[in-house]
Amino acid sequence: MVDKKIEEIEKEYKEYLEYISQNKKDPERLKEVLKKIAFYEEILNLNKKRKEIIKKIEEDRNIIKYGEKELKDIAEEEINFLLKEKGEIEEEIENLLKPKDEKDEKNAIVEIRAGTGGEEACLFVGDLFRMYSKYCEKNNYKIEILDSHPSDLGGFKEIIFLVKGEGAYGNLKFEGGVHRVQRIPKTESHGRIHTSAATVAVFPEIEETEIKINPDELKIETFRASGHGGQHVNKTSSAVRITHIPTGISVSCQDDRSQIKNREKAMKILRARLQNIYESEKRKKIDEKRKKFVKTGDRSEKIRTYNFPQNRLTDHRINYTSYNLDKIMDGEIEELIEKLKESLTSTNF
C-alpha cells in the first residue's frame, strides 16, 4: 500500500517540478506547488532511507544464509535493529500520508466567553486569553483582537481574537468547549474554593472569496462604542453590529476607533460562523448548532478542568492529567495539543 502511494507521489512530484521549470506566472498557484513539493520531498527522503534499510536487510539475510557463523550472529542482531528502524520510518510515512483537513492550515478565530461564576468567570476568561497569547508568542503566531468586552475587575465578559499563522486552526481547534476552573477567587473573603466556567469556540478564518454572502441579507447598524475605562466612549458611532437575517446570527465589533475596520472585523467573524454552520450542520437549524458548539457555559458541560489548589489540569475527553498547571497557564500547552491531535480525529469537529 505504501509502495503504491509512493509511486503516485513520485509521479506528481515530477509534474510539479515540471510546472516550476515552465515559469508559470500565477503566484497563488506557485505558492501551492512549492508547498506540495516540500511535502513530497519529506516523504521521498524518508522512503529513500527505507529503501536503503531494505537493501541492507537483504544483504544481512544473505550473510545468514551463506556466510560464516561469526558473521551470522552479527547479521541477525543487525537485522533486528534494522527492522525496528524500518517500522518507525514506515509509520512516519503513513502518518504523513493520512488525509489532512485543509482548514487545519488556516488562521483561527477564537471566541472566549464568561459562563457560570459571575466576575470570577470573567477573570478566568482573561487568564485563558493570556494562556493562548503566550502559546501564540512561543510559536510565532500573531494575535489580532477583533472584539472584547472587559469586566470591572480586569477580566473579560467576552473576547474574540484572530490567530494568524500557518496551522493555527489545526493546533487550536480542539480547544472548543467549556473550560472549568476551581480556585479561591480574588472576590472570596473566606478562602473558599469556587467553581466557575468559560466557553471557548474556535473557527477557521474564511476568506471573502470562500463564502458568498448576499448583501441584501445583512442588517448593518452603527452605534456609539461603550467600554471599560471610558476611552472614546459615546463620542462617535464607530461600533458596528451586523445581523445575518436568514440565520439570525448577530456580530458586534467596537474595539477599533474606525467604523470601517470594525465592519471588516465583524464580517470576518460572521464568515467564520456561517461557514462552520454550513459545513458541520448541513444547513440545519442555527439554534441547534450554536447550542452544540458554543454551549451554555454550565459547569456540567466541561471538557477540561483547571484546579489551581492542586496545580492540576485535566482534559476529560482524553483522560489527560498534568500537575504543571502553572506552566500551562503560562502558555506551555504544546504537549496537551499534541495529545488531543493524536486522540481526537478531525471528524469530531
N, C-alpha and C positions, 0 to 999 in steps of 0.2 A: 504493500500500500504506500509506504514511504517512498520507495523507488519510483513508482508510477507518478506520484505527485512531484518528485524532484525533476523528473523528465519534463513535466509540464512547465515547471518553474524555469528550467534551463532554456526552454523554447521561448517563453515570454521574456526572459532576461535579455536574450539576443535581439528580440524585436524592439525592446526599449532602448538598447544601445544603438540600434539602427536609427531609431527616432531621434536620438540625441545627435547623431552624426549628420542628420539631414538639416540641422539648424532651424528647427521649427520656431515660429515666431510667437506662438500662443504662450504667454508667461504662466498662466494658471495651469495649463496642461503640462508644461515643462516642470513646474513645481511638483505636480503629482507623479510624473515619470521619475524624477530624481529620487523622490521619497520611496517609490516602489523599487528602484534599482538598489538603494541602500538596504532595504528589507530583504530582497532576494540575495544580495551578496552575503548577508549574515547567514542565511540558510545554506547557501552553496559552500561557504567556507567551512561550516560545520560538517557538511556532507563530505567535503574533501578529507577532513580528519577521519571521518567514519570509514571511508574507503581505504585509507592508509592503515587503519587498525585491522580491517577485514583482511587486507593483504598480509599483514604481519601474523595474524592468527593462522592463516593458511600455511605460511612458512613454518610456524611452530608445530603445526599438525604433521607436516612432512618430516620434521625432525623426530617427532614422537614415533612416526611410522618407520622411518628408515635410519635414524641417527643412532649414535652411541648412547649407552644407558645414562651416563653422567649428564649429557645434554638433554635427554628426555625429561629428567626431573626438573631442570631449569625451564624447559619449554612449557611443561604442564603448569608450573607456577605462573609463568608469564601469561599464558592463555587465560587463566582465571582473572588476572588483573585487567587484561585487555577486554575481556567480555563485559566486565563491570563498567569499564570506561566507555565501551561501545553502547551499552544500555543507557548510560547517562546522556550521551550525545543524542541518541535516538529520541529519548524523552524530551530533550531540549528542542529538537527539530519538530516533534509532534506538537509541543506547546506553541511554537511559533506558527505552525500550520493550522491551529484551531481557528474557526471562524471568529472574526472580531467585529464588534459593533462600531461602525464608522463614527457614530456620535461620540464614542469614547475620546476621540482626539480633539473634540471641540472645547471652547471655553465653557465655563459653568456659571449659571446664575444660582446663587444660594439665598434662600429666604429663611430667616430665623425669627420666630415669634414667641412671646411670653405666653405660657399656658397657665396651669394651676399654680397658685402660690403668690399672687399679688406682686408686690415690689421686689421680693426675693427672686421671683421668676424673671423679672426684668434684669436684675443684676446677673443672673445666670446666662441670659441671652448675651450680655456684654462679655462674659467670660468665654462663651463659645465662640463669639466673633473674634476675640483675641487669640484663642487657640487656633482657629483656622487662619487667621492673619499671620501668626508665627509660622505655621506649617507652610503657607504660601511663600513667605520670605525665605525660608530654608530651601525651597525648591524653585526659586527664581520665577514664581508666578506673581503677576501684578494684580492688585485689587482696585476696583473702582466702585465706590458706593453709589448705588442707584437711588435708594430712598431709605430714610431712617426716621424713627420716632423715639427720641430719648425719653427716659423716665426721670423722675425728680432726684433720685439718689445716684445717678450716673450710669445706669444701665440703659436698656432699650426695650420699649414695648414691641418694637419690630425693627429689623434692619434687613435690607436687601442689597446684595452686592454681586458684582461680576468678577469672576476669577479668570484672568487672561493667561493662557499658556498651553502649550501642546499637552494633551492628555489630561487637562484639568477635570473635565466631566467624568472621564473614566476612573479617576482616582477618588472623586468625591461623591459619586452617585449613590453609594451605599450609606451615606450619612443621613439620608431622608428618613424621618420618623420622629417619635417622641423620645426626648432625652430627659432622664430624671436625675435630679440632684438631691443628695442627702447631706446636710451640713447645718451648722449653727449660723443662722443669718446675722447680718450686721444689725438687723432690726430687732433681734431677740435679746431681751434684757436678762433672762433667767437661764441662759446657757442650754436651752433645749434644742435638740436636733429637729429640723423641719424637712419636709419633702416637698419639692417644687418641680415644675416641668417646663420644658420649652419644646416647640416643634421646629424641625428643620425640613425644608423642601429643597431639592436640587434638580435643576433643569439644564439641558444643553442649550447654549446660545444658538438661536436660529437667525440666520441672515435674512434680510428683507426679500431676497430672491428665492428663498426656500419655501415660503408660505405666502399665499395671496390673501390679503385682507381687503375686502370691499370697503372703501372709504365711507360709502353711504350707510354701512352697518356700524359705524363708530359714532358715539356721542362724546364730544370733546368739550370739557368745561375748564375754565380757569378760575382760580381763587387766590386770595392772599395767603401767603405762607404763614404757618404758625409753628413754633418750635421751641425747644429748650434754650434758654439763655437770652432770648429776645432779639437776636441778631436778624436784621432785615425782615422782621415780623410785621405783618399788616401794613406794609408800605407800598408794595407793588403786587399786582396779580400775576406772580411768576409761577405759582403752583399749578399743576395740570392734573386733571382727572380724565381718564379715557375709559369709556364703557363699551364693550363689545356687545351690541344689542342682542344678537341671536343666542348667545350663551349666558349673558348677564355678568360676565367677568368684568370687574372694575379695577383699574390700576391707577394709583395716585403717586405723583412724584413732586417733591418740593425742596429737595436738598440743594439744588443749584439756583443761583440768582437769575439765570436766564430761562425764560419760558420755553424757548426753542430747545435748549438742552434737556430740560425736564420732560418735554414732549418726546424727545428721542429716547430717553431712558425708559419712559413709560411704555413706549412701543416695543422696546427691547424685551421688557418683562412680559408684555401681552403676547408677543410672538412665541416666546418660550412656553408659556402656559397653554396657549392654543395648540401648538404642535404636539405637546405632551398628551393632551386630551385626544387629539385626532389619531395619534399613533397607538396609544395604550388602550383606549376605550372604544375604538371604532365608532366614534360619534354617539356614544350612549349619553344618558342624561348628565349634564355638567355637575349637578349636585352630588351624584354618586362618586364621580372621580375626585372631586375636591375633598369630600369626606374621607375617602380612602387614602389619598396621597398626603394631604396636609394634616388630616385628623383633627381632633378637638383639643389636644393638649391635656387630656385627662391622664392622671398618673398610671392608670391601669394599662395604657396602650404602649408602654415603654419598649424601646428596642435596646436601650443602654442605660446603665445606672452609674452615676459618679458619686462615690461615697467618700467624702473628704475626711471624716474622722479616722477611717481605716486606710486612707490613701489608696483606695481601690477603685478600679474601673471594670465593669462587667458588660460585655456585649451579649445580650440574651439570645440572639439569633444563632450564634456560632459557639456558645459556651466558652467565650474567651474572657479570661480574667488577668488583670495586671495590677500589681501593687506599686506602680510608679505613676500614680495619678498626677503628682506634682509636675513630672516631666511631660506627661501627655498634655496637661493644660498649658504647658509652655510650647506646644506645637509639635512635640515628638510623637506623631501618630502614624508614622510610616509602617511600623510593624502591624498595627491594627488594620490599616488599609490593605496591606498585603494579605493578611489572614482573611479579610472579608472578600477580597477578589478571588482567593483560592476556593473559598467555601460557597459563595453565592454566585449563581450563574446570572448572566445578563438577562435571561428570560424572566427573572424575578422583578425586573424594574423596567 
